Amino acid sequence: MVDAAHMKNVNSLLGQIRDYQTQAQQGVSLKPDAVSETSSKETVGFGAAVKGALNQVNSLQQASEVQKVSYELGQTDSLPNVVLSMQKASLAFEATVQVRNKVLKAYEEILNMPV
């Protein structure tokens, strides 16, 4: 059974994914360190966006590990929260791998284009 706290966590994660999609659709600057303003909105460079996403995935994995160890040591009794955090970390990692695969595929297609 799913309680309100779990649904809030799931909805929060879905909200973050939608925010990433919105940011990706708005476009990014080609210079990694460049930050420019267009119509009072800031765009983040591709390198900075990738670094931020990787840092978030890393923090989710670290938080998951901390909760797992805490549960194993008997410091918490909240197994559903531990499993949820592990699933969040797993989902974030899998999404990162899929994005990497798509970027590499696009790069290879660009390299193979006739000039």
N, C-alpha and C positions, 0 to 999 in steps of 0.2 A: 504494500500500500504506500502511496506517495503522499507525504504530508506537505503542508504549505511551504516550509523552509526549503525542501528539495525542489519544489516547483519554482520557487524564487531563484534558486541557484541555476536551474536549467534555463529559466527565462533570462537571467543575467548573462549567461554564456551565449545564448542566441542573440541577445542584444549586441554583445561584443562582436560577434560574427557579422551581423548586419552593419555595424559601424565600419568594420574592415572593408566590407563590400562597397559601401558608400565612398570610402576614401579611395578605393581602387578605381571606382567609376569616375571620380572627379579628376583623375590624372595626377601624375607626379612629375617633378622636375628631373631632368637628366643628370644634373650635377648632384652628387651624393650629399654634399655639405651645404647646398644652397637652400635657402628658405625665402620664398617670395610671397608677396601678398597679391591676390587677385580677387577683386570684389569683396574685400574685407575678410577673406578666408585665406588661411595659410596652407600651402602645400608642402609636404615633407618630401625630401629627396628619397630616391629608391633605396639607397644604402641605409639611410636612417630608418626607413620603414621596415626593412628586412631585419636590421639590428634590433629594433623595438619588438618586433614579432618574436624573434628568437629569444630575447630576454624574457618575454612573457611566458613562452613555452617552458623555458628553463625554470622560471619561478614556480609555475604550476607543478612541474616535476619535483622540485625541491620540497614544496609544501606537501605534496602527496607522500613523499618519502618520510617527512617529519611526522605526519599523521599516522602512517603505517607503523613506524617504529614506536610511536607513543601508544598505539593500540596493542602492539606486541608486548610492550613492557607493562601493560595493565594500567596505564595512566589515564586512559579514556575508555568509555564503554560504547562509544558511538560508531559501531561498525558500518551503518549506512553512510555516514559522513566520510569514513575512510574509503569505502568503495566508490563513492561519488567523486571524491578528489582524485582517486586513481583513474577513473574513467575520463575525467576532465583532462588530466595530463596525457592519457593515451590518445584521446581524440585530438587534442592540440598537436601532439607529435605527428600523428597520422596526417592531419591536414597540412602540416609543414612539409612533410615528405611529398605529398601530392603536389603542393605548390612548387617545390623544387623540381619535381619531375616535369611539370608543365613548362617551367622556365627553361630547363635544359632541352626539352623537345623543341621549343620555339627557337632557341639559340641554334640548335642543329639545323633547323629548317632555314634559318637566315643564312647560315654558312653555306648551305647547299643550293642557294638561289643562284641562278645564272646572272652574270653581270653584263 
